[in-house]
C-alpha cells in the first residue's frame, strides 16, 4: 500500500516559500511547506491520525470551517479523490489556495456561511471541527451536516472539559458533574475579546442527538481530543442493501414477527421476501442500533400508530423513518389481522394477567379505539396513504390465519370496506 501520509514535494522553489511566509500571516495550523519550512500554528497531525484511515483512495472529503486547511491537505496526501475546504473568511480561503498551489495538491477551497448557505453535495467524509459552538443555531446546522455526510460525520466539540470550564468560570466539582450529563450548556455572549463561544455540548448530548434522535447512524465513536481538552465524535452512517420494514399497529406482534422471521420462522414468507439466513434484525427501540454500519439485508419493525395522539407527528416527519434514506432497496410488509384478534392481542400484551406496567394514556386511548373496526381501518388508511408517496415495494400479510397469508391491496380494500359499513 502506498504511503499517502508522507509529505509531498512542493511545487514552489525555496525562495517562493520563504516569500510566502514573509508576506502572509499564518497562525492557526502548522503546515509543512517543504525545505524544512512551515507555517506557524498548532500541529494537527495527531487529529488527522484519529479521524482519517491511512488510505483515503477513492473517498471524497469536505472540511467545513477548514480554517488554514491542515486537514484538507492531509486528506489529499492520503489519496482522497476529492477534497474541499470551506470557511467563512475570504482572506483565509485566499491564503489556502496559495498553499495548495505551493504544495501541488488538488484541494478546492471556497467560502460558506453555514447558517445562511445551503449544502447540496454529498461527501464520504464530512468534517466540522470546533465550529458548532460559534454558531447561533448549532442544532439546525448539525441537522444539515447529516444530510451531506454519506459515510462519516466527524465533529470536534467545545465541551465542558477543564479548559472550557475555566473560561466559563464553572467550579471543578460542578463542572465534572455537568460534563458527564447529556447537556448543551449555553454560555454568555461576550461583548469584547476573542471569538464567540456560545454552546458547549457534552459527549452524552451529541451521542443522544445523533443516535437516539436519528436512525441513520449505526454508531458514534467518542475520543478525547488533544485540542483544549475537547472531544471528537465520529458518526458512522448506515448503508443497507435491502431494508424490510415490517409495519403494523400496537398489539399485532411486530417484535415477535420480526424476531421469528430473522431466526428461520415463516420460511415461506422469508423466501418470498428474498431474506437470506444472515438477515440482521435492527432493534425497533430508538437509540439501540446495531453497531455494523454496512448490512446487506436488514429487518426493522415500525409501529404505524406512532402518529396517534402526537401533535404534528406525521409519518413524513417521524425521525424513526430516517433510516429509509440509508437503504438502496426497501420492501414494506404491512401486517393485518381481524379487529377482534388485534384487540385481544393488545389486551393480553398490555392489560392482561401478569402485566404489571400501568398502561399509558395513549395505550388506553388505542385500546378503546380498537372497539370500532372502522377506526382501525382508518389507521391503516393513513399508513397506506403515506406509502403511496414512496416508490418502494409493498406487500400485505394477513396474520388472522394460523399461517400468515399474503393478500393483495384489492383484497384488503374489500375487507376494509366491509368493516367501514
C-alpha positions as CSV (number, residue, x, y, z in Angstrom):
1,X,0.0,0.0,0.0
2,X,1.4,3.4,-0.9
3,X,2.3,5.7,2.0
4,X,-0.2,8.5,1.3
5,X,0.6,10.2,4.6
6,X,4.2,11.0,3.6
7,X,4.8,14.7,2.8
8,X,4.8,15.6,-0.8
9,X,7.5,17.5,-2.7
10,X,6.4,21.2,-3.0
11,X,5.8,22.7,-6.4
12,X,7.3,26.0,-5.5
13,X,11.0,26.9,-5.0
14,X,12.5,27.5,-1.6
15,X,12.6,31.2,-2.4
16,X,8.9,31.3,-3.3
17,X,8.0,29.5,0.0
18,X,10.2,31.9,2.0
19,X,8.5,34.8,0.3
20,X,5.0,33.4,1.1
21,X,5.9,33.0,4.8
22,X,7.4,36.5,4.9
23,X,4.4,38.3,3.3
24,X,1.5,36.3,4.7
25,X,0.4,35.6,8.3
26,X,-0.4,32.0,9.3
27,X,-1.2,31.4,12.9
28,X,-3.7,28.6,13.4
29,X,-2.4,25.4,11.7
30,X,1.2,24.2,11.3
31,X,1.6,23.1,7.7
32,X,4.8,21.8,6.3
33,X,5.6,23.6,3.0
34,X,8.9,21.8,2.2
35,X,12.6,22.7,2.6
36,X,12.1,22.4,6.4
37,X,9.8,25.4,6.3
38,X,6.3,25.5,7.9
39,X,3.6,27.9,8.8
40,X,3.2,28.9,12.5
41,X,0.3,27.3,14.4
42,X,-0.9,24.1,16.0
43,X,0.2,20.8,14.7
44,X,-2.9,18.8,13.9
45,X,-1.2,15.6,12.7
46,X,-2.4,13.6,15.7
47,X,-6.0,14.7,14.9
48,X,-5.6,13.6,11.3
49,X,-4.5,10.2,12.6
50,X,-7.5,10.0,14.8
51,X,-10.1,10.8,12.1
52,X,-8.7,9.5,8.9
53,X,-7.7,6.0,7.7
54,X,-4.2,5.7,6.3
55,X,-5.6,5.3,2.8
56,X,-8.4,7.6,1.6
57,X,-8.1,6.5,-2.1
58,X,-11.5,7.0,-3.8
59,X,-13.0,8.9,-0.9
60,X,-14.3,12.5,-1.0
61,X,-13.7,14.8,2.0
62,X,-15.4,18.1,2.9
63,X,-14.0,20.2,5.7
64,X,-16.4,22.8,6.9
65,X,-14.8,25.6,8.9
66,X,-11.5,24.4,7.5
67,X,-9.5,27.4,8.8
68,X,-6.0,27.2,7.4
69,X,-6.6,23.9,5.7
70,X,-4.2,21.5,7.5
71,X,-6.7,18.6,7.5
72,X,-7.6,19.3,3.8
73,X,-4.0,18.9,2.8
74,X,-3.6,15.8,4.9
75,X,-6.7,14.2,3.3
76,X,-5.2,14.9,-0.2
77,X,-1.9,13.4,0.9
78,X,-3.7,10.2,1.9
79,X,-5.1,9.9,-1.6
80,X,-8.7,11.3,-1.4
81,X,-10.2,11.6,-4.8
82,X,-11.7,15.0,-4.0
83,X,-11.1,17.4,-1.1
84,X,-13.0,20.6,-0.5
85,X,-12.4,23.1,2.3
86,X,-14.9,25.8,3.1
87,X,-14.7,28.7,5.6
88,X,-16.5,31.9,6.3
89,X,-13.4,34.2,5.9
90,X,-12.5,35.1,2.3
91,X,-8.9,36.0,3.2
92,X,-8.3,32.6,4.8
93,X,-9.5,31.0,1.6
94,X,-7.3,33.2,-0.5
95,X,-4.2,32.1,1.5
96,X,-5.3,28.4,1.5
97,X,-5.3,28.5,-2.3
98,X,-1.7,29.8,-2.3
99,X,-0.6,27.0,0.0
100,X,-2.4,24.4,-2.2
101,X,-0.6,25.8,-5.2
102,X,2.7,25.8,-3.3
103,X,2.3,22.1,-2.3
104,X,0.9,21.0,-5.6
105,X,-2.1,19.4,-4.0
106,X,-5.5,19.3,-5.7
107,X,-7.7,20.8,-3.0
108,X,-10.7,23.1,-3.7
109,X,-11.3,26.0,-1.3
110,X,-14.3,28.3,-1.1
111,X,-16.4,30.4,1.3
112,X,-19.5,29.3,3.1
113,X,-21.8,30.6,5.8
114,X,-23.1,27.5,7.4
115,X,-26.2,29.3,8.8
116,X,-27.1,31.0,5.6
117,X,-25.9,28.8,2.7
118,X,-27.4,25.5,1.7
119,X,-25.2,22.5,1.4
120,X,-26.2,20.3,-1.5
121,X,-23.3,18.0,-2.5
122,X,-22.7,14.8,-0.6
123,X,-19.2,13.7,0.6
124,X,-18.0,10.5,2.1
125,X,-16.2,12.2,5.0
126,X,-17.6,15.5,6.4
127,X,-15.5,17.3,9.0
128,X,-16.8,20.1,11.2
129,X,-14.2,20.8,13.8
130,X,-14.5,23.4,16.5
131,X,-17.3,25.3,14.6
132,X,-20.7,24.5,16.1
133,X,-20.0,26.3,19.4
134,X,-19.5,29.6,17.5
135,X,-22.9,29.4,15.7
136,X,-26.3,31.0,16.6
137,X,-28.2,27.7,15.9
138,X,-25.9,24.7,16.0
139,X,-28.6,22.1,16.0
140,X,-30.0,23.3,12.8
141,X,-26.6,23.3,11.2
142,X,-25.9,19.8,12.6
143,X,-29.1,18.6,11.0
144,X,-27.8,19.9,7.7
145,X,-24.5,18.2,8.1
146,X,-26.2,14.8,8.5
147,X,-27.7,15.2,5.0
148,X,-24.4,15.7,3.2
149,X,-22.2,13.2,5.2
150,X,-22.6,10.0,3.1
151,X,-20.3,7.8,5.2
152,X,-18.8,9.6,8.2
153,X,-19.6,12.8,10.0
154,X,-16.7,13.9,12.2
155,X,-17.2,16.6,14.8
156,X,-14.8,18.3,17.3
157,X,-16.8,19.9,20.0
158,X,-16.3,22.6,22.6
159,X,-17.5,20.8,25.7
160,X,-17.1,21.1,29.5
161,X,-13.5,19.9,29.8
162,X,-11.1,21.7,32.1
163,X,-10.1,24.3,29.5
164,X,-13.6,25.4,28.6
165,X,-14.8,25.2,32.3
166,X,-12.1,27.6,33.3
167,X,-13.2,30.0,30.5
168,X,-16.8,29.7,31.7
169,X,-15.9,30.1,35.4
170,X,-17.5,26.8,36.4
171,X,-16.3,25.2,39.6
172,X,-14.4,21.9,39.0
173,X,-16.8,19.7,41.0
174,X,-19.9,21.1,39.4
175,X,-18.2,21.1,36.0
176,X,-17.3,17.4,36.3
177,X,-20.9,16.5,37.1
178,X,-22.2,18.6,34.1
179,X,-19.6,17.1,31.8
180,X,-21.0,13.6,32.4
181,X,-24.6,14.6,31.7
182,X,-26.1,14.8,28.2
183,X,-26.5,18.6,28.2
184,X,-25.9,21.6,26.0
185,X,-24.5,24.4,28.2
186,X,-25.4,27.9,26.9
187,X,-22.7,30.5,27.7
188,X,-23.0,34.2,27.7
189,X,-22.1,36.1,24.5
190,X,-19.0,38.3,25.3
191,X,-19.1,42.0,24.2
192,X,-15.4,42.1,23.6
193,X,-12.4,39.8,23.4
194,X,-11.9,36.7,21.3
195,X,-14.3,34.8,19.0
196,X,-17.7,34.0,20.4
197,X,-18.3,30.6,22.1
198,X,-22.0,30.2,22.8
199,X,-22.7,26.5,23.1
200,X,-20.8,23.7,24.9
201,X,-22.1,20.3,24.0
202,X,-21.1,17.2,26.1
203,X,-20.3,13.8,24.6
204,X,-23.6,12.4,26.0
205,X,-25.6,15.1,24.4
206,X,-24.0,14.6,20.9
207,X,-24.5,10.9,21.2
208,X,-28.2,11.3,22.1
209,X,-28.7,13.8,19.2
210,X,-27.0,11.5,16.6
211,X,-28.1,8.1,17.8
212,X,-31.3,8.4,19.8
213,X,-32.9,11.2,17.7
214,X,-32.0,9.8,14.3
215,X,-31.9,6.3,12.9
216,X,-29.3,6.9,10.2
217,X,-26.2,6.2,12.3
218,X,-25.1,2.8,13.3
219,X,-22.7,4.1,16.0
220,X,-20.9,7.2,17.2
221,X,-17.3,6.8,18.4
222,X,-16.2,9.4,21.0
223,X,-12.5,10.1,21.5
224,X,-10.7,12.6,23.6
225,X,-9.1,15.4,21.6
226,X,-5.7,16.9,22.4
227,X,-7.1,20.3,21.5
228,X,-8.3,22.2,24.6
229,X,-9.5,19.1,26.4
230,X,-12.3,18.7,23.9
231,X,-13.6,15.5,22.2
232,X,-14.0,14.2,18.7
233,X,-17.2,12.4,17.7
234,X,-17.2,10.2,14.6
235,X,-20.7,9.1,13.4
236,X,-20.9,6.2,11.0
237,X,-23.8,6.3,8.6
238,X,-25.7,3.2,7.9
239,X,-25.6,1.5,4.5
240,X,-28.3,-1.2,3.9
241,X,-28.7,-3.0,0.7
242,X,-32.3,-4.3,1.2
243,X,-34.3,-3.0,4.1
244,X,-37.6,-4.8,5.0
245,X,-39.9,-2.6,7.1
246,X,-42.5,-4.7,8.9
247,X,-45.3,-2.3,9.9
248,X,-48.5,-2.7,11.9
249,X,-50.4,-1.2,14.8
250,X,-49.8,-1.7,18.5
251,X,-50.7,-5.2,19.6
252,X,-50.3,-7.0,16.3
253,X,-47.0,-8.6,17.4
254,X,-44.4,-6.7,15.5
255,X,-41.4,-7.6,17.6
256,X,-42.4,-11.3,17.7
257,X,-42.8,-11.4,13.9
258,X,-39.5,-9.6,13.2
259,X,-37.6,-11.9,15.6
260,X,-39.1,-15.0,14.1
261,X,-38.5,-14.1,10.5
262,X,-34.8,-13.4,11.1
263,X,-34.4,-16.7,13.1
264,X,-35.8,-19.1,10.5
265,X,-39.5,-18.7,11.2
266,X,-42.1,-18.2,8.5
267,X,-39.8,-19.7,5.8
268,X,-42.3,-19.2,3.0
269,X,-42.6,-15.5,3.9
270,X,-38.8,-15.2,4.1
271,X,-38.4,-16.9,0.7
272,X,-40.9,-14.6,-1.0
273,X,-39.2,-11.5,0.5
274,X,-35.7,-12.9,-0.5
275,X,-34.4,-12.8,3.0
276,X,-31.0,-14.6,3.4
277,X,-30.2,-16.6,6.5
278,X,-27.9,-13.8,7.9
279,X,-30.6,-11.1,7.8
280,X,-30.0,-8.6,10.6
281,X,-32.8,-7.6,12.9
282,X,-32.5,-3.9,13.8
283,X,-33.8,-3.2,17.2
284,X,-37.1,-1.3,17.0
285,X,-36.3,0.6,20.2
286,X,-34.9,4.1,19.3
287,X,-31.3,4.6,20.4
288,X,-30.4,0.9,20.5
289,X,-29.0,0.3,17.0
290,X,-26.6,-2.5,15.9
291,X,-23.1,-1.3,15.5
292,X,-22.4,-2.6,12.0
293,X,-22.6,0.2,9.5
294,X,-22.9,-1.9,6.4
295,X,-25.6,-4.5,6.1
296,X,-26.7,-6.5,3.1
297,X,-30.2,-7.2,4.4
298,X,-32.0,-5.9,7.5
299,X,-35.4,-6.1,9.1
300,X,-37.0,-3.4,11.3
301,X,-40.4,-3.1,12.9
302,X,-42.4,0.1,12.7
303,X,-45.5,1.0,14.7
304,X,-47.9,2.7,12.4
305,X,-49.7,4.1,15.5
306,X,-46.7,6.4,16.3
307,X,-48.6,9.4,15.0
308,X,-51.7,8.6,17.1
309,X,-52.3,11.4,19.7
310,X,-49.0,13.1,18.8
311,X,-49.5,16.7,17.7
312,X,-48.0,17.4,14.3
313,X,-46.3,14.0,14.2
314,X,-47.0,12.7,10.7
315,X,-45.1,9.9,9.0
316,X,-43.0,12.2,6.8
317,X,-41.6,13.9,10.0
318,X,-41.0,10.8,12.0
319,X,-37.3,10.5,12.9
320,X,-37.7,6.7,13.2
321,X,-38.2,6.7,9.4
322,X,-34.9,8.5,8.7
323,X,-33.4,5.0,8.3
324,X,-35.2,4.8,4.9
325,X,-32.6,7.1,3.4
326,X,-29.9,4.6,4.2
327,X,-31.3,1.8,2.1
328,X,-30.8,1.0,-1.6
329,X,-34.0,-1.1,-1.8
330,X,-37.0,-1.0,0.6
331,X,-39.8,-3.5,1.0
332,X,-42.8,-2.7,3.2
333,X,-44.6,-5.6,4.8
334,X,-47.8,-4.4,6.4
335,X,-49.3,-6.8,8.9
336,X,-53.1,-7.1,9.1
337,X,-55.3,-9.1,11.4
338,X,-59.0,-9.2,12.2
339,X,-60.0,-6.4,14.6
340,X,-61.3,-8.8,17.3
341,X,-58.0,-10.6,17.2
342,X,-56.0,-7.4,17.3
343,X,-57.9,-6.1,20.3
344,X,-57.5,-9.5,22.2
345,X,-53.7,-9.4,21.5
346,X,-53.5,-5.9,22.8
347,X,-55.4,-6.9,25.9
348,X,-53.2,-9.9,26.5
349,X,-49.9,-7.9,26.0
350,X,-50.7,-4.6,27.7
351,X,-53.7,-5.3,30.0
352,X,-53.8,-9.0,30.6
353,X,-52.9,-11.2,33.6
354,X,-49.2,-10.9,34.5
355,X,-48.9,-7.4,33.0
356,X,-47.7,-5.1,35.8
357,X,-46.9,-1.9,33.9
358,X,-49.7,0.6,34.1
359,X,-50.9,1.4,30.6
360,X,-50.2,4.9,29.5
361,X,-53.0,7.4,28.4
362,X,-52.0,6.7,24.8
363,X,-52.3,2.9,25.2
364,X,-55.7,3.3,26.8
365,X,-56.8,5.5,24.0
366,X,-55.6,3.0,21.5
367,X,-57.4,0.2,23.4
368,X,-60.7,2.0,23.2
369,X,-60.2,3.0,19.6
370,X,-59.9,-0.7,18.7
371,X,-63.5,-1.2,19.8
372,X,-64.5,0.4,16.5
373,X,-63.3,-1.6,13.4
374,X,-63.7,1.4,11.2
375,X,-61.3,3.3,13.3
376,X,-58.7,0.5,13.0
377,X,-59.1,0.7,9.2
378,X,-58.6,4.4,9.4
379,X,-55.1,3.9,10.9
380,X,-54.3,1.6,8.0
381,X,-55.6,4.1,5.5
382,X,-53.2,6.8,6.9
383,X,-50.3,4.4,6.6
384,X,-51.2,3.3,3.1
385,X,-51.6,6.9,2.0
386,X,-48.0,7.5,3.2
387,X,-46.8,4.5,1.3
388,X,-48.3,5.9,-1.9
389,X,-45.8,8.8,-1.7
390,X,-42.9,6.3,-1.9
391,X,-41.7,4.4,-4.8
392,X,-40.9,1.1,-3.0
393,X,-42.2,-2.5,-3.0
394,X,-45.3,-3.1,-0.8
395,X,-47.0,-6.3,0.4
396,X,-49.7,-7.0,2.9
397,X,-49.6,-10.1,5.2
398,X,-52.8,-11.3,6.8
399,X,-52.0,-12.6,10.3
400,X,-55.5,-13.8,11.1
401,X,-54.9,-17.4,10.0
402,X,-52.5,-19.6,11.9
403,X,-50.2,-19.5,8.9
404,X,-49.7,-15.9,7.6
405,X,-51.1,-15.3,4.1
406,X,-50.1,-12.7,1.5
407,X,-53.1,-10.7,0.2
408,X,-53.1,-8.0,-2.4
409,X,-54.3,-4.4,-2.0
410,X,-57.6,-5.1,-3.7
411,X,-58.5,-8.0,-1.3
412,X,-57.6,-5.8,1.7
413,X,-59.7,-2.9,0.3
414,X,-62.7,-5.2,0.2
415,X,-62.1,-6.3,3.8
416,X,-61.7,-2.7,4.8
417,X,-64.9,-1.6,3.0
418,X,-66.9,-4.3,4.9
419,X,-65.5,-3.1,8.2
420,X,-66.3,0.6,7.5
421,X,-70.0,-0.2,6.8
